[in-house]
Amino acid sequence: MGKILSKLNIWIMVMIILLSLVSCTEEIDRKFKTGKPQLVVDGFFTDQQQDHFVKLSLSSSFLSNKPNPPLSGAQLSLSDGYSEIILNELSDQVGTYRIPKSYRGIYGRTYTLKIAGIDIDSNGTDESYVASNTLNPVVNIDSIALVWSSARGQKQWQVLLYSREPEETTDYYAFGLFLNDKWITPKLSDLEYAEDKFYNGNDIVGAWVQSVVEEDTDGEATEHILKEGDWVKLEMQNINKDYFDFILAVDAETGIKVPLFSGPPANVPTNISNGGRGFFRVYSLVQDSVKVSKEILEQRE
């Protein structure tokens, strides 16, 4: 009798579990409102003698998994308060407009990008947009060094910075890397960012500012395995506070949320007027390199 009751109890428990699973399969149809399209600007300008570019596109719908469609035929100009140039669209890259290398940034000047001749909301009236950013002076690098490390669960080369941080100004920095002249930090999330509150007016002695990761947290080898004769180049960008705040907001909105389903903390800021999105960034930069030697590689052992 006891065995029969035991089997009956087991059967009842199985049925309850099956019913609970069935009850969780209700289909929920969520409909999201599609907002009006917005202008998206991705542009940069530096103190270097090189071509710079501004990319224009239209924002996509909330559930779209396609890239933003490029925006062609706009009228763009760039001014520093003393002179103004016209930006021409590249014939082979729709929506990409070039700032020629002959127009080089000058420290202390504010650069204003103007965009006109586009009808984003298709109401028959063209809109205009403006974005401004000031070019801060560069901070020199004394040297950089490579140190082998297993920090953060990765096998990597820490790139250490030696410099002196100016006391007169409050500065914000972005750090990127080249390996044998190939840019290996192409995404916004690949760059490292810092403000000068811990170093203001002091020597920077071996601050860890970037990494060349050889093995990730899953134990998988990357394509960036250093060998003797390689060159690692650090790029230090002196950026503005508004762009620094933009980076922090992007990281907060796209990073892991705690709790998991919490909403975004705030709208990502922008320096594009008239409801535009994205950012037009102006910054100075300096680079320094270190050659990978046999002695450096011996740190792996």
Residue pairs with C-beta under 8 A, 6 or more apart in sequence:
32 62
32 63
34 61
34 62
35 59
35 61
35 62
36 120
36 121
37 58
37 59
37 120
37 121
38 58
38 59
38 120
38 275
38 276
38 277
39 56
39 57
39 58
39 59
39 71
39 115
39 118
39 120
39 127
39 129
39 272
39 274
39 275
39 276
39 277
39 278
40 56
40 57
40 58
40 59
40 68
40 276
40 277
40 278
41 54
41 55
41 56
41 113
41 115
41 129
41 131
41 272
41 276
41 277
41 278
41 279
41 280
42 54
42 55
42 57
42 278
42 279
43 52
43 53
43 54
43 55
43 97
43 113
43 131
43 278
43 279
43 280
43 281
44 52
44 53
44 54
44 280
44 281
44 282
44 283
45 52
45 78
45 99
45 105
45 111
45 133
45 135
45 280
45 281
45 282
46 52
46 105
46 135
46 237
46 282
46 283
46 284
46 285
47 104
47 105
47 106
47 107
47 135
47 138
47 284
47 285
48 104
48 105
48 285
49 101
49 104
50 101
51 98
51 99
51 100
51 101
52 98
52 99
52 101
53 96
53 97
53 98
53 99
54 76
54 87
54 96
54 97
54 99
54 113
54 280
55 70
55 95
55 96
55 97
56 70
56 71
56 74
56 95
56 97
56 115
56 118
57 67
57 68
57 69
57 70
57 71
57 95
58 68
58 69
58 71
58 120
59 68
59 277
60 66
60 67
60 68
60 69
70 94
70 95
70 96
71 95
71 118
72 89
72 94
72 95
73 89
73 117
73 118
74 89
74 97
74 115
74 116
74 117
74 118
75 86
75 115
75 116
75 117
76 86
76 87
76 97
76 113
76 114
76 115
76 116
77 84
77 85
77 86
77 87
77 113
77 114
78 84
78 85
78 87
78 99
78 103
78 111
78 112
78 113
78 114
79 85
79 111
79 112
79 114
80 106
80 109
80 110
80 111
80 112
81 109
81 110
81 112
82 109
85 99
85 100
85 103
87 97
87 98
87 99
88 97
88 98
89 95
89 96
89 97
89 98
90 96
90 97
90 98
105 111
105 135
105 282
105 284
106 135
107 135
107 136
107 137
107 138
107 284
108 134
108 135
108 136
108 137
109 134
109 135
110 132
110 133
110 134
110 135
111 132
111 133
111 134
111 135
111 282
112 130
112 131
112 132
113 130
113 131
113 132
113 280
114 128
114 129
114 130
115 128
115 129
115 130
115 131
115 276
116 126
116 127
116 128
116 129
117 126
118 126
118 127
119 125
119 126
119 127
120 127
121 127
127 274
128 274
129 272
129 273
129 274
129 276
130 272
130 273
130 274
131 271
131 272
131 273
131 276
131 279
131 280
132 271
132 280
133 240
133 242
133 243
133 271
133 280
133 281
133 282
134 240
134 282
135 282
135 283
135 284
136 169
136 171
136 238
136 239
136 240
136 283
136 284
137 238
137 284
138 238
138 284
138 285
138 286
139 163
139 164
139 165
139 166
139 171
139 173
139 236
139 238
139 286
140 163
140 164
140 286
141 161
141 162
141 163
141 234
141 236
141 286
141 287
141 288
142 162
142 163
142 164
143 162
143 288
143 290
144 159
144 160
144 161
144 162
144 232
144 234
144 288
144 289
144 290
145 159
145 160
145 162
145 206
145 290
146 157
146 158
146 159
146 160
146 212
146 226
146 232
146 290
146 292
146 296
146 299
147 157
147 158
147 160
147 299
148 155
148 156
148 157
148 158
148 299
148 300
149 155
149 156
149 157
149 158
149 211
150 156
151 158
152 217
153 217
154 211
154 213
154 215
154 216
154 217
155 213
155 214
155 215
156 211
156 212
156 213
156 214
156 215
157 211
157 212
157 214
157 226
157 232
158 208
158 210
158 211
159 175
159 177
159 208
159 209
159 210
159 211
159 212
159 232
159 234
160 206
160 207
160 208
160 209
161 175
161 204
161 206
161 207
161 208
161 209
161 234
161 236
162 203
162 204
162 205
162 206
163 203
163 204
163 236
164 202
164 203
164 204
165 171
165 196
165 199
165 200
165 201
165 202
165 203
165 204
166 200
166 201
167 200
167 201
170 195
170 196
170 197
170 200
170 241
171 195
171 196
171 200
171 238
172 193
172 194
172 195
172 196
172 238
172 239
172 240
172 241
172 243
172 244
173 193
173 194
173 195
173 196
173 209
173 236
173 237
173 238
173 239
174 191
174 192
174 193
174 236
174 237
174 239
174 247
174 283
175 191
175 192
175 193
175 194
175 209
175 210
175 234
175 235
175 236
175 237
176 183
176 185
176 190
176 191
176 210
176 234
176 235
176 237
177 183
177 184
177 185
177 210
177 212
177 232
177 233
177 234
177 235
178 184
178 231
178 232
178 233
178 235
178 287
178 289
179 212
179 224
179 226
179 230
179 231
179 232
179 233
180 230
180 231
181 231
181 233
184 190
184 212
184 224
185 191
185 210
188 247
188 250
189 251
189 254
191 247
192 209
192 210
193 239
193 244
193 247
193 248
194 209
195 244
199 207
209 234
209 236
210 234
212 224
212 226
212 232
213 222
213 224
214 221
214 222
214 224
214 225
214 226
215 221
215 222
216 222
226 232
226 292
226 296
226 297
227 292
227 297
228 292
228 293
228 294
228 297
229 291
229 292
230 291
230 292
231 289
231 290
231 291
231 292
232 289
232 290
232 292
233 287
233 288
233 289
234 287
234 288
234 289
235 285
235 286
235 287
236 285
236 286
236 287
237 283
237 284
237 285
238 283
238 284
238 285
239 281
239 283
240 281
240 282
240 283
242 269
242 271
243 271
243 279
243 281
243 283
245 269
246 268
246 269
246 270
246 271
246 279
249 265
249 266
249 267
249 268
249 269
250 268
252 264
252 265
252 266
253 264
253 265
253 268
268 277
270 276
270 277
270 278
270 279
271 279
271 280
272 278
272 279
272 280
290 296
